[in-house]
Amino acid sequence: MSRRFTRTTEDFDCLVCGTAVRGDGYTNHCPACLCSRHVDVHPGDRAAACGGVMRPVAVEARTHDVILTHACERCGHRRRNRTAPADDRDALLAVAAAAATAAVFPAEGAFPAAGPPARGSPIGPGSAGPRPRPRRRARAGRGR
């Protein structure tokens, strides 16, 4: 079985704001603007050929940490990452506010001239939305 994470310690300059970032092997985004670069297929492997800028699009607060979601501007790939204590809290709050605003007030042109979709349509209010993902079964012999 191959490992899915490779710790790669390297320093880099942010493509967006130019901040010099000192890496610790887990650093994957700029602590000032929270932007990243699409260079990994699996964290740390540097196998992605895209190289596009990954902008922060969502923030999720969990019990013991905060998760930041990036989306690649070039190919649309999305990746979730833990934040670090050095990350700019004002920038995290700005991303969270922008994501909440986009969820409540969709961009103009999101609905046709007739207005929002009718109730019961696949994308309208009251629709069931996407199906929930099925739960994974525990493997036999693992004592669960």
PyMOL CGO cylinders between C-alpha atoms (Angstrom):
from pymol import cmd
from pymol.cgo import CYLINDER

trace = [
    CYLINDER, 0.00, 0.00, 0.00, 1.44, 3.37, -0.98, 0.3, 1, 1, 1, 1, 1, 1,
    CYLINDER, 1.44, 3.37, -0.98, 1.29, 6.40, 1.24, 0.3, 1, 1, 1, 1, 1, 1,
    CYLINDER, 1.29, 6.40, 1.24, -1.09, 9.20, 0.22, 0.3, 1, 1, 1, 1, 1, 1,
    CYLINDER, -1.09, 9.20, 0.22, 0.97, 11.99, 1.84, 0.3, 1, 1, 1, 1, 1, 1,
    CYLINDER, 0.97, 11.99, 1.84, 4.57, 12.94, 1.22, 0.3, 1, 1, 1, 1, 1, 1,
    CYLINDER, 4.57, 12.94, 1.22, 6.05, 15.58, 3.51, 0.3, 1, 1, 1, 1, 1, 1,
    CYLINDER, 6.05, 15.58, 3.51, 7.93, 18.02, 1.28, 0.3, 1, 1, 1, 1, 1, 1,
    CYLINDER, 7.93, 18.02, 1.28, 9.68, 20.91, 3.03, 0.3, 1, 1, 1, 1, 1, 1,
    CYLINDER, 9.68, 20.91, 3.03, 10.17, 23.84, 0.66, 0.3, 1, 1, 1, 1, 1, 1,
    CYLINDER, 10.17, 23.84, 0.66, 9.97, 27.62, 0.73, 0.3, 1, 1, 1, 1, 1, 1,
    CYLINDER, 9.97, 27.62, 0.73, 8.07, 29.55, -1.94, 0.3, 1, 1, 1, 1, 1, 1,
    CYLINDER, 8.07, 29.55, -1.94, 6.94, 33.02, -2.98, 0.3, 1, 1, 1, 1, 1, 1,
    CYLINDER, 6.94, 33.02, -2.98, 3.18, 33.48, -3.27, 0.3, 1, 1, 1, 1, 1, 1,
    CYLINDER, 3.18, 33.48, -3.27, 2.04, 33.86, -6.89, 0.3, 1, 1, 1, 1, 1, 1,
    CYLINDER, 2.04, 33.86, -6.89, -0.78, 36.21, -5.89, 0.3, 1, 1, 1, 1, 1, 1,
    CYLINDER, -0.78, 36.21, -5.89, 0.57, 38.60, -3.24, 0.3, 1, 1, 1, 1, 1, 1,
    CYLINDER, 0.57, 38.60, -3.24, 4.33, 37.91, -3.42, 0.3, 1, 1, 1, 1, 1, 1,
    CYLINDER, 4.33, 37.91, -3.42, 4.77, 37.00, 0.26, 0.3, 1, 1, 1, 1, 1, 1,
    CYLINDER, 4.77, 37.00, 0.26, 7.87, 34.90, 0.98, 0.3, 1, 1, 1, 1, 1, 1,
    CYLINDER, 7.87, 34.90, 0.98, 6.58, 31.75, 2.71, 0.3, 1, 1, 1, 1, 1, 1,
    CYLINDER, 6.58, 31.75, 2.71, 8.82, 29.49, 4.78, 0.3, 1, 1, 1, 1, 1, 1,
    CYLINDER, 8.82, 29.49, 4.78, 7.52, 25.93, 4.47, 0.3, 1, 1, 1, 1, 1, 1,
    CYLINDER, 7.52, 25.93, 4.47, 7.52, 23.33, 7.23, 0.3, 1, 1, 1, 1, 1, 1,
    CYLINDER, 7.52, 23.33, 7.23, 6.53, 20.27, 5.20, 0.3, 1, 1, 1, 1, 1, 1,
    CYLINDER, 6.53, 20.27, 5.20, 2.83, 20.78, 5.81, 0.3, 1, 1, 1, 1, 1, 1,
    CYLINDER, 2.83, 20.78, 5.81, 2.54, 24.32, 4.41, 0.3, 1, 1, 1, 1, 1, 1,
    CYLINDER, 2.54, 24.32, 4.41, 0.55, 24.41, 1.18, 0.3, 1, 1, 1, 1, 1, 1,
    CYLINDER, 0.55, 24.41, 1.18, -0.82, 27.95, 1.01, 0.3, 1, 1, 1, 1, 1, 1,
    CYLINDER, -0.82, 27.95, 1.01, 0.19, 31.54, 1.66, 0.3, 1, 1, 1, 1, 1, 1,
    CYLINDER, 0.19, 31.54, 1.66, -0.64, 32.65, 5.21, 0.3, 1, 1, 1, 1, 1, 1,
    CYLINDER, -0.64, 32.65, 5.21, -1.34, 36.22, 4.06, 0.3, 1, 1, 1, 1, 1, 1,
    CYLINDER, -1.34, 36.22, 4.06, -3.79, 35.78, 1.15, 0.3, 1, 1, 1, 1, 1, 1,
    CYLINDER, -3.79, 35.78, 1.15, -4.54, 32.04, 1.65, 0.3, 1, 1, 1, 1, 1, 1,
    CYLINDER, -4.54, 32.04, 1.65, -3.91, 31.25, -2.04, 0.3, 1, 1, 1, 1, 1, 1,
    CYLINDER, -3.91, 31.25, -2.04, -2.19, 28.06, -3.13, 0.3, 1, 1, 1, 1, 1, 1,
    CYLINDER, -2.19, 28.06, -3.13, -0.90, 26.49, -6.33, 0.3, 1, 1, 1, 1, 1, 1,
    CYLINDER, -0.90, 26.49, -6.33, -2.18, 23.32, -7.99, 0.3, 1, 1, 1, 1, 1, 1,
    CYLINDER, -2.18, 23.32, -7.99, 0.96, 21.16, -7.93, 0.3, 1, 1, 1, 1, 1, 1,
    CYLINDER, 0.96, 21.16, -7.93, -0.15, 17.96, -6.15, 0.3, 1, 1, 1, 1, 1, 1,
    CYLINDER, -0.15, 17.96, -6.15, -2.30, 14.99, -7.13, 0.3, 1, 1, 1, 1, 1, 1,
    CYLINDER, -2.30, 14.99, -7.13, -1.88, 13.60, -3.61, 0.3, 1, 1, 1, 1, 1, 1,
    CYLINDER, -1.88, 13.60, -3.61, -0.57, 15.99, -0.93, 0.3, 1, 1, 1, 1, 1, 1,
    CYLINDER, -0.57, 15.99, -0.93, 3.18, 16.49, -1.27, 0.3, 1, 1, 1, 1, 1, 1,
    CYLINDER, 3.18, 16.49, -1.27, 3.78, 14.44, -4.44, 0.3, 1, 1, 1, 1, 1, 1,
    CYLINDER, 3.78, 14.44, -4.44, 4.17, 17.44, -6.84, 0.3, 1, 1, 1, 1, 1, 1,
    CYLINDER, 4.17, 17.44, -6.84, 2.69, 15.31, -9.66, 0.3, 1, 1, 1, 1, 1, 1,
    CYLINDER, 2.69, 15.31, -9.66, -0.01, 17.67, -10.99, 0.3, 1, 1, 1, 1, 1, 1,
    CYLINDER, -0.01, 17.67, -10.99, 0.79, 19.25, -14.34, 0.3, 1, 1, 1, 1, 1, 1,
    CYLINDER, 0.79, 19.25, -14.34, -1.79, 22.06, -14.02, 0.3, 1, 1, 1, 1, 1, 1,
    CYLINDER, -1.79, 22.06, -14.02, 0.14, 24.62, -11.93, 0.3, 1, 1, 1, 1, 1, 1,
    CYLINDER, 0.14, 24.62, -11.93, -2.87, 26.97, -11.72, 0.3, 1, 1, 1, 1, 1, 1,
    CYLINDER, -2.87, 26.97, -11.72, -3.61, 29.33, -8.85, 0.3, 1, 1, 1, 1, 1, 1,
    CYLINDER, -3.61, 29.33, -8.85, -5.91, 27.81, -6.25, 0.3, 1, 1, 1, 1, 1, 1,
    CYLINDER, -5.91, 27.81, -6.25, -8.04, 30.46, -4.55, 0.3, 1, 1, 1, 1, 1, 1,
    CYLINDER, -8.04, 30.46, -4.55, -9.78, 29.97, -1.21, 0.3, 1, 1, 1, 1, 1, 1,
    CYLINDER, -9.78, 29.97, -1.21, -13.53, 29.51, -1.73, 0.3, 1, 1, 1, 1, 1, 1,
    CYLINDER, -13.53, 29.51, -1.73, -14.87, 28.23, 1.61, 0.3, 1, 1, 1, 1, 1, 1,
    CYLINDER, -14.87, 28.23, 1.61, -14.02, 27.92, 5.30, 0.3, 1, 1, 1, 1, 1, 1,
    CYLINDER, -14.02, 27.92, 5.30, -15.33, 25.17, 7.57, 0.3, 1, 1, 1, 1, 1, 1,
    CYLINDER, -15.33, 25.17, 7.57, -14.96, 25.26, 11.34, 0.3, 1, 1, 1, 1, 1, 1,
    CYLINDER, -14.96, 25.26, 11.34, -14.64, 21.87, 13.00, 0.3, 1, 1, 1, 1, 1, 1,
    CYLINDER, -14.64, 21.87, 13.00, -14.20, 20.94, 16.65, 0.3, 1, 1, 1, 1, 1, 1,
    CYLINDER, -14.20, 20.94, 16.65, -10.40, 21.15, 16.78, 0.3, 1, 1, 1, 1, 1, 1,
    CYLINDER, -10.40, 21.15, 16.78, -9.42, 22.85, 13.54, 0.3, 1, 1, 1, 1, 1, 1,
    CYLINDER, -9.42, 22.85, 13.54, -10.47, 25.06, 10.65, 0.3, 1, 1, 1, 1, 1, 1,
    CYLINDER, -10.47, 25.06, 10.65, -10.62, 23.67, 7.10, 0.3, 1, 1, 1, 1, 1, 1,
    CYLINDER, -10.62, 23.67, 7.10, -10.00, 25.84, 4.04, 0.3, 1, 1, 1, 1, 1, 1,
    CYLINDER, -10.00, 25.84, 4.04, -11.27, 24.77, 0.60, 0.3, 1, 1, 1, 1, 1, 1,
    CYLINDER, -11.27, 24.77, 0.60, -9.31, 25.84, -2.48, 0.3, 1, 1, 1, 1, 1, 1,
    CYLINDER, -9.31, 25.84, -2.48, -10.51, 25.77, -6.10, 0.3, 1, 1, 1, 1, 1, 1,
    CYLINDER, -10.51, 25.77, -6.10, -8.10, 25.86, -9.05, 0.3, 1, 1, 1, 1, 1, 1,
    CYLINDER, -8.10, 25.86, -9.05, -8.77, 28.76, -11.43, 0.3, 1, 1, 1, 1, 1, 1,
    CYLINDER, -8.77, 28.76, -11.43, -7.43, 26.78, -14.40, 0.3, 1, 1, 1, 1, 1, 1,
    CYLINDER, -7.43, 26.78, -14.40, -8.99, 23.31, -14.10, 0.3, 1, 1, 1, 1, 1, 1,
    CYLINDER, -8.99, 23.31, -14.10, -11.56, 23.64, -11.29, 0.3, 1, 1, 1, 1, 1, 1,
    CYLINDER, -11.56, 23.64, -11.29, -9.96, 21.02, -9.01, 0.3, 1, 1, 1, 1, 1, 1,
    CYLINDER, -9.96, 21.02, -9.01, -10.98, 21.44, -5.36, 0.3, 1, 1, 1, 1, 1, 1,
    CYLINDER, -10.98, 21.44, -5.36, -8.96, 20.49, -2.29, 0.3, 1, 1, 1, 1, 1, 1,
    CYLINDER, -8.96, 20.49, -2.29, -9.62, 20.86, 1.44, 0.3, 1, 1, 1, 1, 1, 1,
    CYLINDER, -9.62, 20.86, 1.44, -6.71, 21.77, 3.74, 0.3, 1, 1, 1, 1, 1, 1,
    CYLINDER, -6.71, 21.77, 3.74, -6.24, 22.51, 7.40, 0.3, 1, 1, 1, 1, 1, 1,
    CYLINDER, -6.24, 22.51, 7.40, -5.34, 26.05, 8.31, 0.3, 1, 1, 1, 1, 1, 1,
    CYLINDER, -5.34, 26.05, 8.31, -2.25, 26.95, 10.32, 0.3, 1, 1, 1, 1, 1, 1,
    CYLINDER, -2.25, 26.95, 10.32, -1.92, 29.25, 13.35, 0.3, 1, 1, 1, 1, 1, 1,
    CYLINDER, -1.92, 29.25, 13.35, 0.08, 31.66, 11.17, 0.3, 1, 1, 1, 1, 1, 1,
    CYLINDER, 0.08, 31.66, 11.17, -2.82, 32.15, 8.72, 0.3, 1, 1, 1, 1, 1, 1,
    CYLINDER, -2.82, 32.15, 8.72, -4.34, 35.63, 8.64, 0.3, 1, 1, 1, 1, 1, 1,
    CYLINDER, -4.34, 35.63, 8.64, -7.61, 35.40, 10.60, 0.3, 1, 1, 1, 1, 1, 1,
    CYLINDER, -7.61, 35.40, 10.60, -9.05, 38.47, 8.83, 0.3, 1, 1, 1, 1, 1, 1,
    CYLINDER, -9.05, 38.47, 8.83, -8.46, 36.76, 5.47, 0.3, 1, 1, 1, 1, 1, 1,
    CYLINDER, -8.46, 36.76, 5.47, -10.17, 33.58, 6.76, 0.3, 1, 1, 1, 1, 1, 1,
    CYLINDER, -10.17, 33.58, 6.76, -13.17, 35.63, 7.92, 0.3, 1, 1, 1, 1, 1, 1,
    CYLINDER, -13.17, 35.63, 7.92, -13.31, 37.42, 4.55, 0.3, 1, 1, 1, 1, 1, 1,
    CYLINDER, -13.31, 37.42, 4.55, -13.40, 34.06, 2.71, 0.3, 1, 1, 1, 1, 1, 1,
    CYLINDER, -13.40, 34.06, 2.71, -16.13, 32.78, 5.04, 0.3, 1, 1, 1, 1, 1, 1,
    CYLINDER, -16.13, 32.78, 5.04, -18.18, 35.97, 4.55, 0.3, 1, 1, 1, 1, 1, 1,
    CYLINDER, -18.18, 35.97, 4.55, -17.79, 35.82, 0.75, 0.3, 1, 1, 1, 1, 1, 1,
    CYLINDER, -17.79, 35.82, 0.75, -18.84, 32.15, 0.69, 0.3, 1, 1, 1, 1, 1, 1,
    CYLINDER, -18.84, 32.15, 0.69, -21.88, 32.87, 2.86, 0.3, 1, 1, 1, 1, 1, 1,
    CYLINDER, -21.88, 32.87, 2.86, -22.88, 35.84, 0.70, 0.3, 1, 1, 1, 1, 1, 1,
    CYLINDER, -22.88, 35.84, 0.70, -22.54, 33.77, -2.49, 0.3, 1, 1, 1, 1, 1, 1,
    CYLINDER, -22.54, 33.77, -2.49, -24.71, 31.04, -0.98, 0.3, 1, 1, 1, 1, 1, 1,
    CYLINDER, -24.71, 31.04, -0.98, -27.48, 33.45, 0.03, 0.3, 1, 1, 1, 1, 1, 1,
    CYLINDER, -27.48, 33.45, 0.03, -27.32, 35.85, -2.91, 0.3, 1, 1, 1, 1, 1, 1,
    CYLINDER, -27.32, 35.85, -2.91, -26.36, 34.00, -6.12, 0.3, 1, 1, 1, 1, 1, 1,
    CYLINDER, -26.36, 34.00, -6.12, -24.52, 35.95, -8.81, 0.3, 1, 1, 1, 1, 1, 1,
    CYLINDER, -24.52, 35.95, -8.81, -26.66, 37.87, -11.29, 0.3, 1, 1, 1, 1, 1, 1,
    CYLINDER, -26.66, 37.87, -11.29, -27.55, 35.77, -14.27, 0.3, 1, 1, 1, 1, 1, 1,
    CYLINDER, -27.55, 35.77, -14.27, -27.77, 32.63, -12.17, 0.3, 1, 1, 1, 1, 1, 1,
    CYLINDER, -27.77, 32.63, -12.17, -31.53, 32.52, -12.80, 0.3, 1, 1, 1, 1, 1, 1,
    CYLINDER, -31.53, 32.52, -12.80, -33.26, 33.00, -16.15, 0.3, 1, 1, 1, 1, 1, 1,
    CYLINDER, -33.26, 33.00, -16.15, -35.30, 36.16, -16.80, 0.3, 1, 1, 1, 1, 1, 1,
    CYLINDER, -35.30, 36.16, -16.80, -38.43, 34.41, -15.52, 0.3, 1, 1, 1, 1, 1, 1,
    CYLINDER, -38.43, 34.41, -15.52, -36.98, 34.34, -12.00, 0.3, 1, 1, 1, 1, 1, 1,
    CYLINDER, -36.98, 34.34, -12.00, -35.90, 31.54, -9.71, 0.3, 1, 1, 1, 1, 1, 1,
    CYLINDER, -35.90, 31.54, -9.71, -36.65, 27.93, -10.67, 0.3, 1, 1, 1, 1, 1, 1,
    CYLINDER, -36.65, 27.93, -10.67, -40.07, 26.55, -9.86, 0.3, 1, 1, 1, 1, 1, 1,
    CYLINDER, -40.07, 26.55, -9.86, -40.64, 24.59, -6.68, 0.3, 1, 1, 1, 1, 1, 1,
    CYLINDER, -40.64, 24.59, -6.68, -39.80, 20.93, -7.20, 0.3, 1, 1, 1, 1, 1, 1,
    CYLINDER, -39.80, 20.93, -7.20, -37.44, 21.51, -10.13, 0.3, 1, 1, 1, 1, 1, 1,
    CYLINDER, -37.44, 21.51, -10.13, -34.06, 19.77, -9.83, 0.3, 1, 1, 1, 1, 1, 1,
    CYLINDER, -34.06, 19.77, -9.83, -32.31, 23.03, -8.89, 0.3, 1, 1, 1, 1, 1, 1,
    CYLINDER, -32.31, 23.03, -8.89, -35.14, 24.95, -7.27, 0.3, 1, 1, 1, 1, 1, 1,
    CYLINDER, -35.14, 24.95, -7.27, -36.14, 25.60, -3.70, 0.3, 1, 1, 1, 1, 1, 1,
    CYLINDER, -36.14, 25.60, -3.70, -37.64, 22.60, -2.01, 0.3, 1, 1, 1, 1, 1, 1,
    CYLINDER, -37.64, 22.60, -2.01, -35.82, 20.13, -4.24, 0.3, 1, 1, 1, 1, 1, 1,
    CYLINDER, -35.82, 20.13, -4.24, -34.13, 17.23, -2.61, 0.3, 1, 1, 1, 1, 1, 1,
    CYLINDER, -34.13, 17.23, -2.61, -30.72, 18.46, -3.74, 0.3, 1, 1, 1, 1, 1, 1,
    CYLINDER, -30.72, 18.46, -3.74, -27.80, 16.14, -4.33, 0.3, 1, 1, 1, 1, 1, 1,
    CYLINDER, -27.80, 16.14, -4.33, -28.07, 12.62, -3.04, 0.3, 1, 1, 1, 1, 1, 1,
    CYLINDER, -28.07, 12.62, -3.04, -26.18, 11.90, 0.16, 0.3, 1, 1, 1, 1, 1, 1,
    CYLINDER, -26.18, 11.90, 0.16, -23.10, 9.78, -0.22, 0.3, 1, 1, 1, 1, 1, 1,
    CYLINDER, -23.10, 9.78, -0.22, -23.53, 6.18, 0.92, 0.3, 1, 1, 1, 1, 1, 1,
    CYLINDER, -23.53, 6.18, 0.92, -21.76, 5.29, 4.14, 0.3, 1, 1, 1, 1, 1, 1,
    CYLINDER, -21.76, 5.29, 4.14, -18.64, 3.19, 3.79, 0.3, 1, 1, 1, 1, 1, 1,
    CYLINDER, -18.64, 3.19, 3.79, -18.81, -0.27, 5.23, 0.3, 1, 1, 1, 1, 1, 1,
    CYLINDER, -18.81, -0.27, 5.23, -16.22, -1.36, 7.74, 0.3, 1, 1, 1, 1, 1, 1,
    CYLINDER, -16.22, -1.36, 7.74, -13.85, -3.97, 6.44, 0.3, 1, 1, 1, 1, 1, 1,
    CYLINDER, -13.85, -3.97, 6.44, -14.16, -7.46, 7.85, 0.3, 1, 1, 1, 1, 1, 1,
    CYLINDER, -14.16, -7.46, 7.85, -11.68, -8.35, 10.56, 0.3, 1, 1, 1, 1, 1, 1,
    CYLINDER, -11.68, -8.35, 10.56, -10.95, -4.83, 11.72, 0.3, 1, 1, 1, 1, 1, 1,
    CYLINDER, -10.95, -4.83, 11.72, -12.81, -5.19, 15.00, 0.3, 1, 1, 1, 1, 1, 1,
    CYLINDER, -12.81, -5.19, 15.00, -15.34, -2.43, 14.36, 0.3, 1, 1, 1, 1, 1, 1,
]
cmd.load_cgo(trace, "trace")
